[in-house]
Each structure stands twice: as structure tokens, then as C-alpha cells.
Amino acid sequence: MLNQQEIKLGFEYFVTGWHLIQQKGLRRFAVMPVLLNVLLLGGLFVAFVFQIKDVVSNLMDYVPSWLSWLGSILPILIIGMILVLYYFIFATLSGFIAAPFNGLLAEKVEKMMTGEEISNDSLWDFVKDTPRMLAREWQKLVYSLPKIIALFLLSFIPLIGQTVIPVATFLFSAWMMAIQYCDYPFDNHKIPFGLMKNELAMKRNMTVTFGGLVSLCMLVPIVNLVVIPVAACGATAMWVKEYRHLFKFAQESQNGAEANMPLEKPPETGGQIVSK
């Protein structure tokens, strides 16, 4: 069921991302991901231009004769589905490439908004933590890839593949975009992927609205290069306003409970204390 308040929040956090990335001290963290994505997107565009004609021709060979009357429409729909596939490839690869930079950007945004330092790690500690960040990206890929493949295969079912599946594909891409960028602030606090996913699902309207706006911007040339750090900033603002206090309170309660636990007495045997 649609929740207008959550939808409004999704818009607000996306707009907040655009404001935050313009703040002094944050813009430099967006430069490297943008440059890397320019190279990545350029390579994918060249591959698309040189291969699209052959791919469409091969796929049209599988269209049954009784659907020949759709001959003028199907190529357009097929091109649209291929563009969606390239979009997923770009989003996935850019996620791997930009993960360390976006994680650092999310940390700086949170510090700016809260005034609290997340960690005092050195540059070397950050470099050592990069494999863990990439492993987290792999976890997201494992979660999304089977669903992407299923949607792509279902898109070849006549009529359903050209009506229902594109809508389902967009909604799933919106969900994944929200997961992709909200994961950076969550991961900075070492919150498990499954727990993060469940928390985002609790406010699904806000999450999908935010991710949908990111997805739409990903389809716009030039804009799709700068929207990545914008989305990271907006997602961090969402974390600070919607989730940070929940996990901070839970952590403080756990620490307090551990501090108040009585010291365990060593077991006694025959009146003699036995050291462990």
C-alpha cells in the first residue's frame, strides 16, 4: 500500500543528496568515481553501438511467425531490454569500482551531519579494508543477479514480456539502487547485509522512491556520471535521519548490559578453587 509520507521522504533524501555533494569538503570525493565511470560508460557505449545490430537480428530470428505483425515494434522493445541489461552491467561494475570511494564519502557526510567521527582509521587501514568492501559488493551481486537473469528471460515471453516485465524490472532496479547506496553508511557501521535489507523493506515506499529516482537519472547521459556520489550522499542522509538512532540505541543498550553483567566465579571442586 502506498504511503505518501514515505514517498515524500524518498524525494527529499534524493534532493538532499544533490545539496550535500556541493558542500565544501565533499566534492573532491566525487571526482575519482566520476572519472572511473566515464571510462566504464564509454567502453560499454562502444560495445553497445558495435553489437546492437547483430544482437537484435539474432533475437528477431526466434520470434514466431504468428507474431510477424509486431515486426516493427519488437526491435524497439528488444533494444529497450538490451539497454536495461547494459544499465545493470554499468550499475554493477560501477558499484565495484566506486565502493571504496563511496564508503569514504558516506563516512564524511555522516560526520558533517552529526559532528561525530565514525572511525579513526588511517589510510592504510582503509586500504586493508577494501577487500571486505568488495566482498560486500559481491554479496549484493549474488542477491541481485539471479533475479536479473529471471527478468531478462521472462522478457521474451510474448505480450507479458513487453508489458508486465518492464514494470517489474524498473521496480526491482529501484529497489537495488536503494540497496546499493544505502549499503555504504550501513556497511561503515558493520551492519550485516541481511539486516540492512530488512530495515529498508520496513519503509519500502521511501526506499523504492529514492531508488527509482536514482534509476531514472542513471538512464540520462552525463547525469548518470554524477548521480553516483549524489546517491551516496542522499542515502547517508537517509541513514542518519531514519536508521542511525535505532542501531546506536541498540548498540548502547548491548554495551550497557555487558558492563552490568556480574563477573563469573570460577567453579569450585571440593572446596578448592579451580582456575580455568
C-alpha positions as CSV (number, residue, x, y, z in Angstrom):
1,M,0.0,0.0,0.0
2,L,1.3,3.4,-0.9
3,N,2.4,5.7,1.9
4,Q,2.5,9.3,0.8
5,Q,4.7,10.4,3.7
6,E,7.4,7.8,2.8
7,I,7.2,8.7,-0.9
8,K,7.8,12.3,0.1
9,L,10.8,11.3,2.2
10,G,12.3,9.4,-0.7
11,F,12.1,12.5,-2.8
12,E,13.6,14.7,0.0
13,Y,16.6,12.5,0.6
14,F,17.3,12.3,-3.1
15,V,17.2,16.2,-3.3
16,T,19.3,16.3,-0.2
17,G,22.0,14.3,-1.9
18,W,22.4,17.0,-4.6
19,H,22.7,19.7,-1.9
20,L,25.3,17.7,0.1
21,I,27.6,16.9,-2.8
22,Q,28.0,20.6,-3.4
23,Q,29.3,21.2,0.1
24,K,32.9,22.2,0.7
25,G,35.0,19.3,1.6
26,L,32.8,16.7,-0.1
27,R,33.1,17.5,-3.8
28,R,36.7,16.1,-4.0
29,F,35.4,12.6,-3.0
30,A,33.2,12.6,-6.1
31,V,35.9,13.3,-8.6
32,M,37.6,9.8,-8.8
33,P,34.3,7.8,-9.1
34,V,33.1,10.1,-11.9
35,L,36.4,9.8,-13.8
36,L,36.3,6.0,-13.5
37,N,32.7,5.8,-14.6
38,V,33.4,8.0,-17.6
39,L,35.9,5.3,-18.8
40,L,33.5,2.5,-17.9
41,L,30.5,4.0,-19.6
42,G,32.5,4.9,-22.7
43,G,33.6,1.3,-23.1
44,L,30.1,0.0,-22.6
45,F,28.7,2.5,-25.1
46,V,31.2,1.4,-27.8
47,A,30.4,-2.2,-27.2
48,F,26.7,-1.4,-27.5
49,V,27.0,0.5,-30.7
50,F,29.0,-2.2,-32.4
51,Q,26.9,-5.1,-31.2
52,I,23.4,-3.9,-31.1
53,K,22.5,-4.6,-34.8
54,D,23.7,-8.2,-34.6
55,V,22.0,-8.9,-31.3
56,V,18.7,-7.5,-32.4
57,S,18.9,-9.5,-35.7
58,N,19.7,-12.8,-33.9
59,L,16.8,-12.3,-31.4
60,M,14.3,-11.5,-34.1
61,D,15.1,-14.9,-35.6
62,Y,13.5,-16.5,-32.5
63,V,10.2,-14.6,-32.9
64,P,7.4,-17.0,-34.1
65,S,5.8,-16.3,-37.4
66,W,2.4,-15.6,-35.8
67,L,4.0,-12.5,-34.2
68,S,5.3,-11.2,-37.5
69,W,2.8,-8.3,-37.4
70,L,4.8,-7.0,-34.4
71,G,7.9,-6.8,-36.6
72,S,8.1,-3.0,-36.4
73,I,7.6,-2.9,-32.7
74,L,9.6,-5.8,-31.3
75,P,13.0,-4.4,-32.4
76,I,12.3,-1.3,-30.3
77,L,11.3,-3.4,-27.3
78,I,14.3,-5.6,-27.7
79,I,16.6,-2.6,-27.8
80,G,14.9,-1.3,-24.7
81,M,15.6,-4.6,-22.9
82,I,19.2,-4.7,-24.0
83,L,19.6,-1.1,-22.7
84,V,18.2,-2.3,-19.4
85,L,20.8,-5.1,-19.4
86,Y,23.6,-2.7,-20.1
87,Y,22.3,-0.5,-17.4
88,F,22.5,-3.3,-14.9
89,I,26.1,-4.1,-16.1
90,F,27.1,-0.5,-15.7
91,A,25.5,-0.2,-12.2
92,T,27.1,-3.4,-11.1
93,L,30.6,-2.6,-12.4
94,S,30.4,1.0,-11.2
95,G,29.4,-0.3,-7.7
96,F,32.6,-2.5,-7.5
97,I,34.8,0.3,-8.8
98,A,33.4,3.1,-6.7
99,A,32.7,1.1,-3.5
100,P,35.8,2.3,-1.5
101,F,35.3,5.9,-2.6
102,N,31.6,5.9,-1.8
103,G,32.2,4.3,1.6
104,L,34.6,7.1,2.4
105,L,32.2,9.7,1.0
106,A,29.4,8.3,3.2
107,E,31.7,8.5,6.2
108,K,32.5,12.2,5.6
109,V,28.8,13.0,5.0
110,E,27.8,11.4,8.3
111,K,30.5,13.2,10.1
112,M,29.3,16.5,8.6
113,M,25.7,15.9,9.6
114,T,26.3,14.5,13.1
115,G,29.6,16.0,14.1
116,E,30.8,12.6,15.2
117,E,33.8,10.7,13.9
118,I,32.9,7.2,12.7
119,S,36.4,5.8,12.9
120,N,40.0,7.0,13.3
121,D,41.4,4.6,10.7
122,S,44.4,5.6,8.8
123,L,44.8,5.5,5.0
124,W,46.5,2.1,5.4
125,D,43.6,0.8,7.4
126,F,41.2,2.0,4.7
127,V,43.3,0.2,2.0
128,K,43.3,-3.0,4.1
129,D,39.5,-2.8,4.5
130,T,39.0,-2.6,0.7
131,P,38.7,-6.4,0.2
132,R,35.9,-6.5,2.7
133,M,34.1,-3.7,0.9
134,L,34.5,-5.6,-2.4
135,A,33.2,-8.8,-0.7
136,R,30.1,-6.8,0.3
137,E,29.6,-5.7,-3.3
138,W,29.9,-9.4,-4.3
139,Q,27.2,-10.2,-1.8
140,K,24.8,-7.7,-3.4
141,L,25.6,-9.2,-6.8
142,V,24.8,-12.7,-5.6
143,Y,21.5,-11.4,-4.3
144,S,20.5,-9.5,-7.5
145,L,22.0,-11.5,-10.4
146,P,19.5,-14.5,-10.3
147,K,16.6,-12.1,-10.3
148,I,18.0,-10.0,-13.1
149,I,18.5,-13.1,-15.2
150,A,15.0,-14.3,-14.5
151,L,13.5,-10.9,-15.5
152,F,15.6,-10.9,-18.7
153,L,14.4,-14.4,-19.7
154,L,10.8,-13.6,-18.9
155,S,11.0,-10.5,-21.1
156,F,11.0,-12.8,-24.2
157,I,7.5,-14.1,-23.3
158,P,5.1,-12.5,-25.9
159,L,3.0,-9.7,-24.5
160,I,3.8,-10.3,-20.9
161,G,7.5,-9.7,-21.6
162,Q,6.7,-6.4,-23.2
163,T,4.1,-5.1,-20.7
164,V,4.4,-6.5,-17.2
165,I,8.1,-7.4,-17.1
166,P,9.4,-3.9,-17.9
167,V,7.4,-2.5,-14.9
168,A,8.7,-5.3,-12.7
169,T,12.3,-4.7,-14.0
170,F,12.1,-1.0,-13.2
171,L,10.7,-1.6,-9.6
172,F,13.4,-4.2,-9.0
173,S,16.1,-1.8,-10.3
174,A,14.8,0.9,-8.0
175,W,15.0,-1.5,-5.0
176,M,18.5,-2.5,-6.0
177,M,19.7,1.1,-6.4
178,A,18.4,1.9,-2.9
179,I,20.2,-1.2,-1.5
180,Q,23.4,-0.3,-3.5
181,Y,23.8,3.2,-2.0
182,C,22.2,2.8,1.4
183,D,24.6,-0.1,2.0
184,Y,27.6,2.3,2.2
185,P,26.6,4.0,5.5
186,F,25.2,0.7,6.9
187,D,28.4,-1.1,6.0
188,N,30.5,1.7,7.6
189,H,28.9,0.6,10.9
190,K,29.5,-3.1,10.1
191,I,25.7,-3.8,9.9
192,P,25.0,-7.2,8.2
193,F,23.6,-7.1,4.7
194,G,20.5,-9.1,5.6
195,L,19.7,-6.9,8.5
196,M,20.1,-3.8,6.3
197,K,17.8,-5.2,3.6
198,N,15.1,-6.0,6.2
199,E,15.3,-2.5,7.6
200,L,14.9,-0.9,4.2
201,A,12.0,-3.2,3.4
202,M,10.2,-1.8,6.5
203,K,9.9,1.5,4.7
204,R,9.6,0.2,1.2
205,N,7.8,3.2,-0.3
206,M,10.6,5.5,0.8
207,T,13.3,3.1,-0.3
208,V,11.8,2.4,-3.8
209,T,11.0,6.1,-4.4
210,F,14.6,7.0,-3.6
211,G,16.0,4.2,-5.7
212,G,13.6,4.9,-8.6
213,L,14.9,8.5,-8.9
214,V,18.4,7.2,-8.9
215,S,17.5,4.6,-11.6
216,L,15.9,7.3,-13.8
217,C,19.0,9.5,-13.5
218,M,21.1,6.5,-14.4
219,L,19.4,6.4,-17.8
220,V,20.2,10.1,-18.6
221,P,23.6,10.7,-20.3
222,I,26.0,12.9,-18.4
223,V,23.7,12.9,-15.3
224,N,24.4,9.2,-14.8
225,L,28.0,10.1,-14.2
226,V,27.4,12.4,-11.3
227,V,24.4,10.8,-9.8
228,I,26.5,8.1,-8.1
229,P,28.1,10.3,-5.4
230,V,24.8,12.2,-5.2
231,A,23.0,8.9,-4.4
232,A,25.7,8.0,-1.8
233,C,25.1,11.4,-0.1
234,G,21.3,11.1,-0.2
235,A,21.4,7.5,1.2
236,T,23.7,8.6,4.0
237,A,21.3,11.4,4.9
238,M,18.5,8.7,5.0
239,W,20.7,6.6,7.3
240,V,21.3,9.5,9.7
241,K,17.7,10.5,9.9
242,E,15.9,7.2,9.7
243,Y,18.1,4.4,11.0
244,R,21.2,5.6,12.8
245,H,19.5,6.2,16.1
246,L,17.9,2.8,16.1
247,F,21.2,0.9,15.7
248,K,23.1,3.3,18.0
249,F,20.5,2.8,20.8
250,A,20.7,-1.0,20.3
251,Q,24.5,-0.9,20.5
252,E,24.5,1.3,23.6
253,S,21.9,-1.0,25.3
254,Q,24.0,-4.0,24.5
255,N,27.2,-2.4,25.8
256,G,25.4,-1.4,29.0
257,A,24.1,-4.9,29.5
258,E,27.5,-6.3,29.1
259,A,29.0,-3.8,31.5
260,N,26.4,-4.7,34.2
261,M,26.9,-8.4,33.9
262,P,28.3,-9.9,37.2
263,L,31.8,-11.4,37.0
264,E,31.6,-15.2,36.6
265,K,33.0,-17.1,39.6
266,P,35.4,-19.9,38.8
267,P,34.0,-23.3,39.6
268,E,34.9,-24.9,42.9
269,T,35.8,-28.6,43.5
270,G,36.0,-30.0,47.0
271,G,36.3,-26.5,48.5
272,Q,39.3,-25.7,46.2
273,I,39.0,-23.1,43.5
274,V,40.0,-24.4,40.2
275,S,41.4,-21.9,37.8
276,K,40.2,-22.1,34.2
